[in-house]
Amino acid sequence: MRIRADLDLCQGHAVCQAEAPEVFTVPKRGQVVILRDVPDAEHRAAVADAIRYCPTRALSIADDGATDPSPKGTD
Ligand code: SF4
């Protein structure tokens, strides 16, 4: 998993920083800066909360494509 931030949407509310300060930081009157775009397992729950509670839906998870090698639509 890899975290993505859409800076066209981010308005600097810093909810993400409150939820997962090890992963996100938001400078005063700035936009989110991702400190670890591939978070450790111990931070994943906090990252999920940050994504859920971001008021502008600026955060998302991108799959690296490494998790599911099986072909689609075969069964
Ligand atoms: S909570 Fe969302 S809008 Fe606020 S700083 Fe974080 S990513 Fe940006």
Backbone and ligand atoms as CSV (ligand in chain L), in Angstrom:
chain,resi,resn,atom,element,x,y,z
A,1,MET,N,N,0.831,-1.200,0.000
A,1,MET,CA,C,0.000,0.000,0.000
A,1,MET,C,C,0.863,1.247,0.000
A,2,ARG,N,N,0.332,2.248,-0.659
A,2,ARG,CA,C,1.046,3.520,-0.750
A,2,ARG,C,C,0.014,4.634,-0.594
A,3,ILE,N,N,0.351,5.628,0.222
A,3,ILE,CA,C,-0.611,6.711,0.470
A,3,ILE,C,C,-0.455,7.776,-0.610
A,4,ARG,N,N,-1.593,8.276,-1.053
A,4,ARG,CA,C,-1.576,9.386,-2.002
A,4,ARG,C,C,-2.355,10.555,-1.416
A,5,ALA,N,N,-1.894,11.743,-1.696
A,5,ALA,CA,C,-2.617,12.949,-1.298
A,5,ALA,C,C,-2.892,13.779,-2.540
A,6,ASP,N,N,-4.142,14.170,-2.698
A,6,ASP,CA,C,-4.527,15.030,-3.818
A,6,ASP,C,C,-4.456,16.481,-3.326
A,7,LEU,N,N,-3.421,17.159,-3.743
A,7,LEU,CA,C,-3.206,18.521,-3.234
A,7,LEU,C,C,-4.172,19.527,-3.843
A,8,ASP,N,N,-4.910,19.127,-4.876
A,8,ASP,CA,C,-5.986,19.988,-5.370
A,8,ASP,C,C,-7.147,20.012,-4.383
A,9,LEU,N,N,-7.255,18.951,-3.565
A,9,LEU,CA,C,-8.351,18.852,-2.596
A,9,LEU,C,C,-7.930,19.268,-1.189
A,10,CYS,N,N,-6.681,19.004,-0.827
A,10,CYS,CA,C,-6.234,19.267,0.548
A,10,CYS,C,C,-6.363,20.745,0.891
A,11,GLN,N,N,-7.005,21.006,2.038
A,11,GLN,CA,C,-7.174,22.388,2.497
A,11,GLN,C,C,-6.456,22.639,3.819
A,12,GLY,N,N,-5.592,21.725,4.200
A,12,GLY,CA,C,-4.748,21.964,5.362
A,12,GLY,C,C,-5.459,21.879,6.700
A,13,HIS,N,N,-6.516,21.088,6.786
A,13,HIS,CA,C,-7.247,20.985,8.044
A,13,HIS,C,C,-6.450,20.263,9.133
A,14,ALA,N,N,-5.509,19.438,8.727
A,14,ALA,CA,C,-4.618,18.736,9.655
A,14,ALA,C,C,-5.298,17.655,10.484
A,15,VAL,N,N,-6.474,17.233,10.060
A,15,VAL,CA,C,-7.092,16.084,10.723
A,15,VAL,C,C,-6.168,14.871,10.575
A,16,CYS,N,N,-5.573,14.736,9.430
A,16,CYS,CA,C,-4.685,13.599,9.181
A,16,CYS,C,C,-3.504,13.602,10.159
A,17,GLN,N,N,-2.962,14.767,10.405
A,17,GLN,CA,C,-1.840,14.865,11.345
A,17,GLN,C,C,-2.280,14.489,12.745
A,18,ALA,N,N,-3.498,14.866,13.112
A,18,ALA,CA,C,-4.014,14.511,14.432
A,18,ALA,C,C,-4.192,13.005,14.562
A,19,GLU,N,N,-4.627,12.370,13.493
A,19,GLU,CA,C,-4.872,10.926,13.536
A,19,GLU,C,C,-3.580,10.119,13.461
A,20,ALA,N,N,-2.647,10.563,12.638
A,20,ALA,CA,C,-1.426,9.771,12.408
A,20,ALA,C,C,-0.219,10.703,12.263
A,21,PRO,N,N,0.241,11.247,13.387
A,21,PRO,CA,C,1.334,12.241,13.320
A,21,PRO,C,C,2.661,11.656,12.856
A,22,GLU,N,N,2.797,10.328,12.924
A,22,GLU,CA,C,4.048,9.719,12.432
A,22,GLU,C,C,4.081,9.670,10.910
A,23,VAL,N,N,2.906,9.832,10.307
A,23,VAL,CA,C,2.802,9.643,8.856
A,23,VAL,C,C,2.527,10.955,8.118
A,24,PHE,N,N,1.748,11.836,8.761
A,24,PHE,CA,C,1.375,13.088,8.092
A,24,PHE,C,C,1.828,14.280,8.921
A,25,THR,N,N,2.266,15.319,8.229
A,25,THR,CA,C,2.479,16.588,8.894
A,25,THR,C,C,1.889,17.677,8.010
A,26,VAL,N,N,1.381,18.715,8.653
A,26,VAL,CA,C,0.759,19.799,7.903
A,26,VAL,C,C,1.345,21.112,8.413
A,27,PRO,N,N,2.139,21.776,7.595
A,27,PRO,CA,C,2.710,23.055,8.029
A,27,PRO,C,C,1.617,24.104,8.223
A,28,LYS,N,N,1.886,25.067,9.048
A,28,LYS,CA,C,0.908,26.129,9.287
A,28,LYS,C,C,0.504,26.762,7.954
A,29,ARG,N,N,-0.769,26.806,7.704
A,29,ARG,CA,C,-1.344,27.350,6.462
A,29,ARG,C,C,-0.794,26.676,5.221
A,30,GLY,N,N,-0.367,25.427,5.379
A,30,GLY,CA,C,0.138,24.690,4.223
A,30,GLY,C,C,-0.743,23.490,3.921
A,31,GLN,N,N,-0.192,22.603,3.146
A,31,GLN,CA,C,-0.898,21.379,2.782
A,31,GLN,C,C,-0.149,20.180,3.333
A,32,VAL,N,N,-0.833,19.065,3.320
A,32,VAL,CA,C,-0.292,17.855,3.915
A,32,VAL,C,C,1.041,17.460,3.266
A,33,VAL,N,N,1.939,17.007,4.119
A,33,VAL,CA,C,3.187,16.406,3.672
A,33,VAL,C,C,3.205,14.985,4.211
A,34,ILE,N,N,3.373,14.022,3.328
A,34,ILE,CA,C,3.398,12.624,3.747
A,34,ILE,C,C,4.820,12.261,4.134
A,35,LEU,N,N,4.988,11.869,5.390
A,35,LEU,CA,C,6.322,11.546,5.890
A,35,LEU,C,C,6.736,10.130,5.494
A,36,ARG,N,N,5.774,9.228,5.443
A,36,ARG,CA,C,6.040,7.826,5.047
A,36,ARG,C,C,4.934,7.410,4.106
A,37,ASP,N,N,5.192,7.394,2.826
A,37,ASP,CA,C,4.102,7.057,1.910
A,37,ASP,C,C,3.820,5.565,1.882
A,38,VAL,N,N,4.741,4.776,2.416
A,38,VAL,CA,C,4.474,3.349,2.619
A,38,VAL,C,C,4.559,3.113,4.133
A,39,PRO,N,N,3.422,3.199,4.825
A,39,PRO,CA,C,3.455,3.146,6.288
A,39,PRO,C,C,3.757,1.759,6.839
A,40,ASP,N,N,4.381,1.736,7.999
A,40,ASP,CA,C,4.608,0.481,8.710
A,40,ASP,C,C,3.262,-0.100,9.133
A,41,ALA,N,N,3.250,-1.402,9.365
A,41,ALA,CA,C,2.013,-2.081,9.771
A,41,ALA,C,C,1.417,-1.442,11.021
A,42,GLU,N,N,2.263,-1.010,11.921
A,42,GLU,CA,C,1.759,-0.443,13.177
A,42,GLU,C,C,1.023,0.884,12.968
A,43,HIS,N,N,1.234,1.538,11.842
A,43,HIS,CA,C,0.587,2.829,11.587
A,43,HIS,C,C,-0.638,2.718,10.682
A,44,ARG,N,N,-0.912,1.520,10.205
A,44,ARG,CA,C,-1.956,1.405,9.182
A,44,ARG,C,C,-3.349,1.751,9.693
A,45,ALA,N,N,-3.649,1.384,10.928
A,45,ALA,CA,C,-4.977,1.698,11.470
A,45,ALA,C,C,-5.143,3.212,11.583
A,46,ALA,N,N,-4.089,3.884,12.026
A,46,ALA,CA,C,-4.159,5.344,12.148
A,46,ALA,C,C,-4.275,5.994,10.778
A,47,VAL,N,N,-3.590,5.439,9.798
A,47,VAL,CA,C,-3.683,5.964,8.434
A,47,VAL,C,C,-5.100,5.783,7.898
A,48,ALA,N,N,-5.699,4.634,8.178
A,48,ALA,CA,C,-7.065,4.395,7.726
A,48,ALA,C,C,-8.015,5.414,8.348
A,49,ASP,N,N,-7.814,5.747,9.627
A,49,ASP,CA,C,-8.646,6.769,10.272
A,49,ASP,C,C,-8.415,8.128,9.634
A,50,ALA,N,N,-7.164,8.437,9.332
A,50,ALA,CA,C,-6.862,9.730,8.704
A,50,ALA,C,C,-7.570,9.854,7.357
A,51,ILE,N,N,-7.548,8.781,6.598
A,51,ILE,CA,C,-8.221,8.794,5.291
A,51,ILE,C,C,-9.725,8.965,5.485
A,52,ARG,N,N,-10.272,8.248,6.455
A,52,ARG,CA,C,-11.714,8.283,6.678
A,52,ARG,C,C,-12.171,9.668,7.113
A,53,TYR,N,N,-11.374,10.319,7.955
A,53,TYR,CA,C,-11.841,11.568,8.558
A,53,TYR,C,C,-11.346,12.824,7.846
A,54,CYS,N,N,-10.532,12.676,6.837
A,54,CYS,CA,C,-10.109,13.861,6.078
A,54,CYS,C,C,-11.357,14.533,5.503
A,55,PRO,N,N,-11.616,15.792,5.854
A,55,PRO,CA,C,-12.880,16.420,5.455
A,55,PRO,C,C,-13.007,16.655,3.953
A,56,THR,N,N,-11.920,16.670,3.234
A,56,THR,CA,C,-12.008,16.928,1.792
A,56,THR,C,C,-11.745,15.675,0.966
A,57,ARG,N,N,-11.572,14.533,1.634
A,57,ARG,CA,C,-11.314,13.274,0.911
A,57,ARG,C,C,-10.063,13.376,0.040
A,58,ALA,N,N,-9.070,14.049,0.552
A,58,ALA,CA,C,-7.854,14.258,-0.242
A,58,ALA,C,C,-6.917,13.054,-0.205
A,59,LEU,N,N,-7.125,12.173,0.773
A,59,LEU,CA,C,-6.195,11.060,0.956
A,59,LEU,C,C,-6.770,9.775,0.399
A,60,SER,N,N,-5.895,8.952,-0.129
A,60,SER,CA,C,-6.327,7.643,-0.616
A,60,SER,C,C,-5.150,6.679,-0.544
A,61,ILE,N,N,-5.491,5.424,-0.730
A,61,ILE,CA,C,-4.472,4.376,-0.759
A,61,ILE,C,C,-4.367,3.865,-2.186
A,62,ALA,N,N,-3.165,3.795,-2.658
A,62,ALA,CA,C,-2.930,3.207,-3.973
A,62,ALA,C,C,-2.267,1.858,-3.762
A,63,ASP,N,N,-2.769,0.889,-4.482
A,63,ASP,CA,C,-2.138,-0.421,-4.405
A,63,ASP,C,C,-0.964,-0.456,-5.359
A,64,ASP,N,N,0.123,-1.008,-4.912
A,64,ASP,CA,C,1.303,-1.099,-5.775
A,64,ASP,C,C,1.133,-2.165,-6.848
A,65,GLY,N,N,0.044,-2.944,-6.746
A,65,GLY,CA,C,-0.140,-4.037,-7.693
A,65,GLY,C,C,0.613,-5.286,-7.286
A,66,ALA,N,N,1.210,-5.250,-6.112
A,66,ALA,CA,C,2.029,-6.383,-5.688
A,66,ALA,C,C,1.238,-7.399,-4.882
A,67,THR,N,N,-0.018,-7.081,-4.560
A,67,THR,CA,C,-0.736,-7.934,-3.623
A,67,THR,C,C,-1.516,-9.064,-4.289
A,68,ASP,N,N,-2.089,-8.835,-5.466
A,68,ASP,CA,C,-2.970,-9.840,-6.055
A,68,ASP,C,C,-2.556,-10.172,-7.486
A,69,PRO,N,N,-1.745,-11.163,-7.646
A,69,PRO,CA,C,-1.262,-11.488,-8.984
A,69,PRO,C,C,-2.237,-12.327,-9.797
A,70,SER,N,N,-3.366,-12.767,-9.176
A,70,SER,CA,C,-4.258,-13.667,-9.892
A,70,SER,C,C,-5.033,-12.922,-10.992
A,71,PRO,N,N,-5.262,-13.570,-12.115
A,71,PRO,CA,C,-6.014,-12.915,-13.186
A,71,PRO,C,C,-7.473,-12.715,-12.812
A,72,LYS,N,N,-8.102,-11.675,-13.359
A,72,LYS,CA,C,-9.481,-11.365,-12.998
A,72,LYS,C,C,-10.452,-12.088,-13.933
A,73,GLY,N,N,-11.637,-12.413,-13.382
A,73,GLY,CA,C,-12.711,-12.933,-14.201
A,73,GLY,C,C,-12.548,-14.367,-14.636
A,74,THR,N,N,-11.777,-15.147,-13.888
A,74,THR,CA,C,-11.550,-16.535,-14.314
A,74,THR,C,C,-12.423,-17.528,-13.577
A,75,ASP,N,N,-13.140,-17.078,-12.525
A,75,ASP,CA,C,-14.022,-18.043,-11.872
A,75,ASP,C,C,-15.371,-17.483,-11.537
L,1,SF4,S1,S,-6.983,16.139,6.761
L,1,SF4,FE1,FE,-7.170,16.124,4.529
L,1,SF4,S2,S,-7.498,18.259,3.991
L,1,SF4,FE2,FE,-6.670,18.218,6.055
L,1,SF4,S3,S,-4.451,18.417,5.805
L,1,SF4,FE3,FE,-4.915,16.250,5.903
L,1,SF4,S4,S,-5.125,15.661,3.751
L,1,SF4,FE4,FE,-5.301,17.873,3.825
